[in-house]
Amino acid sequence: MADSVAARLSASGTGNALELNGVSRLFGALAALSDVSMTVRPGERRAVLGSNGAGKTTLFNCITGDFLPSTGTIRLFGEDVTVFPAHERIRRGLRRTYQISLLFGGLSVLDNVYLASRGVSRGRFSLLRPRRDDALVHAAESLIEAVHLTDASHSPVSELSYGQQRQLEIALALAGAPRFILFDEPAAGLSPTERRDLIDILTNLPEHIGYIIIEHDMDVALRVAESVTMMHNGRIFKEGRPEEIEEDPEVQELYLGGGHG
């Protein structure tokens, strides 16, 4: 496992996909993030864990541009994007899922994925209906297959189970050839069977796509990540391989022993 991970990361290049240097985010007198520095290689899959209030979602918001950091810098594939708006980061290959579903319930699965693909394409402002041989339709069908929703491709999203909707959100994040994805608690509310399906989807993503996953379910996070960052009170508490984090006494006391709901 370690050798295959090292080979894949090496093949992805020597630059970094994401670099945070001294990132802090203040809300009045409250420091939601304090001096966070992190480096993620292209193709790397990392889990960010921590109890509620640890700063995980604020971290994502700063990376995506939903919030600008109060101090520090953020680089995406070597480019300083610290003050870039969210849509400029999307243009550079960054994607994100959210804890709350952002789907068109009245449209089909295929329509949702097609619109997401159209939204990051050059022809996104065209009002013409897609032809049957539209390349974006074929791309959408491939994404639907990748997240195990082919049988439901023509079903309205409102008829999907909660787990299927979370799978669809992953397909939307994959639209437009992303380079790096932020997954915000994709296993929340899923059944054991749906969680196994999620693990299979995430572990079989194209190797060049790196991601960070925020997840309360430590079993899911440790199975889909190659490296783990533990956060506590807005700071990085521990970093290491999944097995190191799982066996660390301080992590067990803080995260497992204290609960992580």
RODO-2510 file (C-alpha; in nm, 4 decimals, decimal comma):
residues 261
     n   res          X          Y          Z
     1     m     0,0000     0,0000     0,0000
     2     a     0,2668     0,2519     0,0993
     3     d     0,4747     0,1784    -0,2127
     4     s     0,1760     0,2210    -0,4462
     5     v     0,0771     0,5482    -0,2798
     6     a     0,4326     0,6826    -0,3076
     7     a     0,4524     0,5842    -0,6743
     8     r     0,1214     0,7507    -0,7567
     9     l     0,2102     1,0730    -0,5780
    10     s     0,5512     1,0790    -0,7446
    11     a     0,3917     1,0350    -1,0859
    12     s     0,1611     1,3283    -1,0154
    13     g     0,4492     1,5727    -1,0142
    14     t     0,6742     1,7485    -0,7673
    15     g     0,4608     2,0594    -0,7116
    16     n     0,1866     2,0886    -0,4500
    17     a    -0,1848     2,0854    -0,5189
    18     l    -0,2630     2,2942    -0,2125
    19     e    -0,0511     2,5003     0,0240
    20     l    -0,1772     2,6869     0,3273
    21     n     0,0739     2,9032     0,5101
    22     g    -0,0216     3,0594     0,8443
    23     v    -0,3913     3,0809     0,7623
    24     s    -0,6122     3,2346     1,0314
    25     r    -0,9754     3,3393     1,0182
    26     l    -1,1289     3,5695     1,2762
    27     f    -1,4978     3,6369     1,3371
    28     g    -1,4807     3,9382     1,5628
    29     a    -1,2802     3,8252     1,8640
    30     l    -1,3314     3,4551     1,7824
    31     a    -1,0452     3,2776     1,6053
    32     a    -1,2104     3,0002     1,4026
    33     l    -0,8705     2,9170     1,2471
    34     s    -0,5326     2,9952     1,4038
    35     d    -0,2070     2,9796     1,2059
    36     v    -0,2950     2,6732     0,9977
    37     s    -0,0232     2,5516     0,7603
    38     m    -0,0799     2,2483     0,5375
    39     t     0,0653     2,1008     0,2201
    40     v    -0,1198     1,8505    -0,0006
    41     r     0,0413     1,6868    -0,3019
    42     p    -0,1347     1,6379    -0,6389
    43     g    -0,3372     1,3165    -0,6249
    44     e    -0,3108     1,2942    -0,2458
    45     r    -0,6207     1,1918    -0,0505
    46     r    -0,6328     1,3472     0,2953
    47     a    -0,8838     1,3366     0,5796
    48     v    -0,9333     1,6337     0,8114
    49     l    -1,0853     1,5190     1,1395
    50     g    -1,1898     1,6875     1,4606
    51     s    -1,4848     1,7493     1,6878
    52     n    -1,7497     2,0121     1,6188
    53     g    -1,5969     2,3589     1,6435
    54     a    -1,2499     2,2360     1,5499
    55     g    -1,2425     2,4648     1,2453
    56     k    -1,2878     2,2100     0,9676
    57     t    -1,5695     2,3808     0,7767
    58     t    -1,4080     2,7237     0,8165
    59     l    -1,0927     2,5705     0,6687
    60     f    -1,2913     2,4546     0,3646
    61     n    -1,4568     2,7947     0,3308
    62     c    -1,1178     2,9657     0,3218
    63     i    -0,9815     2,7195     0,0655
    64     t    -1,2834     2,7647    -0,1641
    65     g    -1,2986     3,1427    -0,1292
    66     d    -1,6349     3,1521     0,0501
    67     f    -1,4389     3,3249     0,3287
    68     l    -1,1116     3,5097     0,2821
    69     p    -0,8499     3,4384     0,5476
    70     s    -0,7780     3,7134     0,7994
    71     t    -0,4076     3,6342     0,7679
    72     g    -0,1939     3,3868     0,5747
    73     t    -0,1760     3,2673     0,2158
    74     i    -0,3378     2,9934     0,0076
    75     r    -0,1785     2,8529    -0,3076
    76     l    -0,3532     2,6194    -0,5526
    77     f    -0,1211     2,4287    -0,7852
    78     g     0,1478     2,6864    -0,7219
    79     e    -0,0707     2,9933    -0,7809
    80     d    -0,1516     3,2356    -0,5004
    81     v    -0,5334     3,2342    -0,4790
    82     t    -0,5626     3,3917    -0,1332
    83     v    -0,7895     3,6758    -0,2463
    84     f    -0,9478     3,5035    -0,5478
    85     p    -1,3284     3,4702    -0,5476
    86     a    -1,4765     3,1213    -0,5461
    87     h    -1,5522     3,1098    -0,9201
    88     e    -1,1877     3,1799    -1,0065
    89     r    -1,0799     2,8851    -0,7920
    90     i    -1,3376     2,6670    -0,9670
    91     r    -1,1866     2,7705    -1,3023
    92     r    -0,8523     2,6434    -1,1735
    93     g    -0,9892     2,2974    -1,0979
    94     l    -1,1162     2,3209    -0,7391
    95     r    -1,4525     2,1644    -0,6493
    96     r    -1,6507     2,1153    -0,3295
    97     t    -1,9487     1,9278    -0,1904
    98     y    -2,1565     2,0664     0,0959
    99     q    -2,3190     1,9230     0,4089
   100     i    -2,6559     2,0489     0,2810
   101     s    -2,7616     1,9195    -0,0605
   102     l    -2,7595     2,1729    -0,3446
   103     l    -2,9562     1,9803    -0,6071
   104     f    -3,2422     2,0514    -0,8507
   105     g    -3,5069     1,8190    -0,7089
   106     g    -3,7477     1,8569    -1,0002
   107     l    -3,4904     1,7586    -1,2618
   108     s    -3,3543     1,4150    -1,3428
   109     v    -3,0176     1,2847    -1,2290
   110     l    -2,8883     1,3196    -1,5862
   111     d    -3,0138     1,6773    -1,6127
   112     n    -2,8429     1,7739    -1,2872
   113     v    -2,5080     1,6319    -1,3952
   114     y    -2,5423     1,7748    -1,7473
   115     l    -2,6075     2,1230    -1,6095
   116     a    -2,3072     2,0939    -1,3783
   117     s    -2,0903     1,9909    -1,6740
   118     r    -2,2367     2,2713    -1,8843
   119     g    -2,1736     2,5233    -1,6071
   120     v    -1,7967     2,4763    -1,6207
   121     s    -1,7763     2,4523    -2,0015
   122     r    -1,7158     2,7213    -2,2626
   123     g    -2,0688     2,6874    -2,3949
   124     r    -2,2364     2,7413    -2,0589
   125     f    -2,4365     3,0450    -2,1763
   126     s    -2,5896     2,8736    -2,4797
   127     l    -2,9705     2,8395    -2,4722
   128     l    -2,9794     2,5528    -2,7231
   129     r    -3,1031     2,2156    -2,5998
   130     p    -2,8346     1,9455    -2,6129
   131     r    -2,8280     1,7056    -2,9075
   132     r    -2,8248     1,3319    -2,8473
   133     d    -2,4590     1,3233    -2,9522
   134     d    -2,3615     1,6177    -2,7266
   135     a    -2,0212     1,5438    -2,5729
   136     l    -2,1376     1,6864    -2,2406
   137     v    -2,4296     1,4425    -2,2306
   138     h    -2,1859     1,1534    -2,2747
   139     a    -1,9597     1,3049    -2,0072
   140     a    -2,2570     1,3309    -1,7703
   141     e    -2,3503     0,9674    -1,8335
   142     s    -1,9930     0,8607    -1,7525
   143     l    -1,9997     1,0553    -1,4252
   144     i    -2,3320     0,9001    -1,3311
   145     e    -2,1837     0,5560    -1,3909
   146     a    -1,8811     0,6438    -1,1754
   147     v    -2,1054     0,7167    -0,8772
   148     h    -2,3221     0,4062    -0,9272
   149     l    -2,6419     0,5868    -1,0332
   150     t    -2,6876     0,4598    -1,3898
   151     d    -3,0165     0,2849    -1,3083
   152     a    -3,1544     0,6110    -1,1691
   153     s    -3,0205     0,8435    -1,4408
   154     h    -3,3676     0,9420    -1,5674
   155     s    -3,5328     0,9543    -1,2247
   156     p    -3,6223     1,2895    -1,0656
   157     v    -3,3766     1,3792    -0,7919
   158     s    -3,6688     1,4212    -0,5516
   159     e    -3,7294     1,0448    -0,5772
   160     l    -3,3737     0,9467    -0,4830
   161     s    -3,2825     0,8171    -0,1400
   162     y    -3,0695     1,0393     0,0783
   163     g    -2,7653     0,8242     0,0065
   164     q    -2,8230     0,8448    -0,3685
   165     q    -2,8424     1,2228    -0,3435
   166     r    -2,5024     1,2290    -0,1741
   167     q    -2,3660     1,0115    -0,4560
   168     l    -2,5118     1,2571    -0,7071
   169     e    -2,3324     1,5443    -0,5307
   170     i    -2,0036     1,3630    -0,5926
   171     a    -2,0909     1,3383    -0,9628
   172     l    -2,1538     1,7143    -0,9705
   173     a    -1,8173     1,7764    -0,8059
   174     l    -1,6513     1,5627    -1,0746
   175     a    -1,7977     1,7702    -1,3591
   176     g    -1,5544     1,9613    -1,5761
   177     a    -1,2333     1,7688    -1,5056
   178     p    -1,1534     1,8885    -1,1516
   179     r    -0,7996     1,8684    -1,0176
   180     f    -0,8819     1,8803    -0,6463
   181     i    -1,2059     1,8224    -0,4513
   182     l    -1,3168     1,9102    -0,0987
   183     f    -1,5716     1,6597     0,0373
   184     d    -1,7729     1,7974     0,3293
   185     e    -1,9030     1,5041     0,5382
   186     p    -2,0234     1,2890     0,2468
   187     a    -2,1058     0,9951     0,4780
   188     a    -2,3341     1,1941     0,7102
   189     g    -2,6708     1,0230     0,7449
   190     l    -2,5818     0,7224     0,5298
   191     s    -2,6697     0,3629     0,6114
   192     p    -2,3888     0,1040     0,6514
   193     t    -2,4542    -0,0217     0,2960
   194     e    -2,4463     0,3320     0,1549
   195     r    -2,1221     0,4013     0,3406
   196     r    -1,9606     0,0977     0,1818
   197     d    -2,0741     0,2232    -0,1577
   198     l    -1,9300     0,5678    -0,0795
   199     i    -1,5942     0,4165     0,0142
   200     d    -1,5892     0,2279    -0,3163
   201     i    -1,6700     0,5450    -0,5139
   202     l    -1,4026     0,7544    -0,3435
   203     t    -1,1290     0,4928    -0,3626
   204     n    -1,1943     0,4433    -0,7349
   205     l    -1,1805     0,8079    -0,8397
   206     p    -0,9246     0,8832    -1,1131
   207     e    -0,5785     0,8727    -0,9590
   208     h    -0,4838     1,2262    -1,0620
   209     i    -0,7702     1,3773    -0,8601
   210     g    -0,6670     1,4612    -0,5067
   211     y    -0,9095     1,5463    -0,2315
   212     i    -0,9595     1,6451     0,1290
   213     i    -1,2478     1,4833     0,3129
   214     i    -1,4041     1,6205     0,6309
   215     e    -1,5795     1,3339     0,7985
   216     h    -1,7218     1,2515     1,1420
   217     d    -1,7240     0,8813     1,0591
   218     m    -1,3634     0,7946     1,1377
   219     d    -1,4000     0,4459     0,9879
   220     v    -1,4922     0,5945     0,6491
   221     a    -1,2261     0,8661     0,6652
   222     l    -0,9416     0,6321     0,7519
   223     r    -1,0336     0,3921     0,4714
   224     v    -1,0350     0,6533     0,1934
   225     a    -0,7417     0,8700     0,3082
   226     e    -0,3660     0,8255     0,2752
   227     s    -0,2885     1,0980     0,5270
   228     v    -0,4796     1,2531     0,8155
   229     t    -0,4834     1,5981     0,9741
   230     m    -0,6444     1,6275     1,3170
   231     m    -0,7773     1,9701     1,4159
   232     h    -0,8674     2,1047     1,7602
   233     n    -0,9819     2,4550     1,8528
   234     g    -0,8932     2,5959     1,5106
   235     r    -0,5404     2,4559     1,5046
   236     i    -0,3692     2,1506     1,3617
   237     f    -0,3303     1,9038     1,6455
   238     k    -0,1758     1,5984     1,4771
   239     e    -0,0792     1,4796     1,1298
   240     g     0,0178     1,1335     1,0105
   241     r    -0,0846     0,8179     0,8287
   242     p    -0,4269     0,6702     0,9106
   243     e    -0,2811     0,3911     1,1226
   244     e    -0,0677     0,6381     1,3190
   245     i    -0,3632     0,8631     1,3922
   246     e    -0,5890     0,5744     1,4879
   247     e    -0,3341     0,4391     1,7379
   248     d    -0,2277     0,7753     1,8831
   249     p    -0,3230     0,7951     2,2554
   250     e    -0,3857     1,1706     2,2460
   251     v    -0,6151     1,1329     1,9454
   252     q    -0,8046     0,8531     2,1166
   253     e    -0,8515     1,0663     2,4261
   254     l    -0,9515     1,3824     2,2409
   255     y    -1,1487     1,2427     1,9492
   256     l    -1,2636     0,8909     2,0254
   257     g    -1,2861     0,9100     2,4029
   258     g    -1,4567     1,2480     2,4038
   259     g    -1,7002     1,1621     2,1254
   260     h    -1,7190     1,3283     1,7886
   261     g    -2,0840     1,4027     1,7281
***
